[in-house]
């Protein structure tokens, strides 16, 4: 059965605490022809939401968590 176009693709049985922000990013990107630069404010809101929860609590935030891990690895690697 097809989903309503208003339903966010990130709908999960157990609601992710940052789902609302992720859906706002999706809407912003669609409205702005996928130009990420036009959606920095909503992306920052998702980052703030992710910072409020422990690592692993939000599946949506796992991309930011991985990004942070990679930054830490680069900082620790001798140049």
C-alpha positions as CSV (number, residue, x, y, z in Angstrom):
1,X,0.0,0.0,0.0
2,X,1.6,3.3,-1.0
3,X,2.3,5.9,1.6
4,X,0.9,9.3,1.7
5,X,3.2,11.9,0.2
6,X,3.1,13.8,3.5
7,X,4.6,10.8,5.4
8,X,8.3,11.1,6.0
9,X,10.4,8.2,4.7
10,X,12.0,8.0,8.1
11,X,8.9,6.8,9.9
12,X,9.9,4.0,12.2
13,X,7.9,1.8,14.7
14,X,9.7,3.4,17.7
15,X,9.8,7.1,17.1
16,X,13.3,8.5,16.7
17,X,13.8,11.6,18.9
18,X,15.1,13.6,16.0
19,X,12.7,12.5,13.3
20,X,10.9,15.8,13.1
21,X,14.2,17.6,12.3
22,X,15.2,15.0,9.7
23,X,11.8,15.4,8.0
24,X,12.3,19.2,8.0
25,X,15.6,18.7,6.2
26,X,13.9,16.5,3.6
27,X,11.2,19.1,3.0
28,X,13.8,21.9,2.8
29,X,15.9,20.1,0.3
30,X,12.9,19.2,-1.9
31,X,11.7,22.8,-1.8
32,X,15.2,24.2,-2.7
33,X,16.1,21.8,-5.5
34,X,18.4,19.8,-3.2
35,X,20.8,22.8,-2.6
36,X,22.2,21.9,0.8
37,X,23.5,25.5,1.3
38,X,19.9,26.7,1.5
39,X,19.0,24.3,4.3
40,X,21.9,25.0,6.7
41,X,19.6,26.3,9.5
42,X,17.5,23.1,9.5
43,X,20.6,20.9,9.3
44,X,21.9,22.8,12.4
45,X,18.7,22.1,14.2
46,X,19.2,18.4,13.6
47,X,22.8,18.6,14.9
48,X,21.5,20.3,18.0
49,X,18.9,17.6,18.5
50,X,21.5,14.8,18.0
51,X,23.7,16.5,20.6
52,X,20.9,16.1,23.2
53,X,20.8,12.3,23.0
54,X,23.4,9.6,23.8
55,X,25.2,8.0,21.0
56,X,23.2,5.2,19.5
57,X,19.8,6.5,20.7
58,X,18.9,8.0,17.3
59,X,19.3,6.1,14.1
60,X,18.9,9.4,12.2
61,X,21.9,10.8,14.1
62,X,24.2,7.9,13.2
63,X,25.5,9.8,10.2
64,X,26.6,12.7,12.3
65,X,28.1,10.3,14.8
66,X,30.1,8.7,12.1
67,X,31.2,12.1,10.8
68,X,32.5,13.0,14.2
69,X,34.4,9.7,14.6
70,X,36.1,10.3,11.3
71,X,37.1,13.9,12.3
72,X,38.6,12.5,15.5
73,X,40.5,9.8,13.6
74,X,41.9,12.5,11.3
75,X,43.0,14.6,14.3
76,X,44.8,11.7,15.9
77,X,46.6,10.6,12.7
78,X,50.1,12.0,12.4
79,X,50.6,14.1,9.3
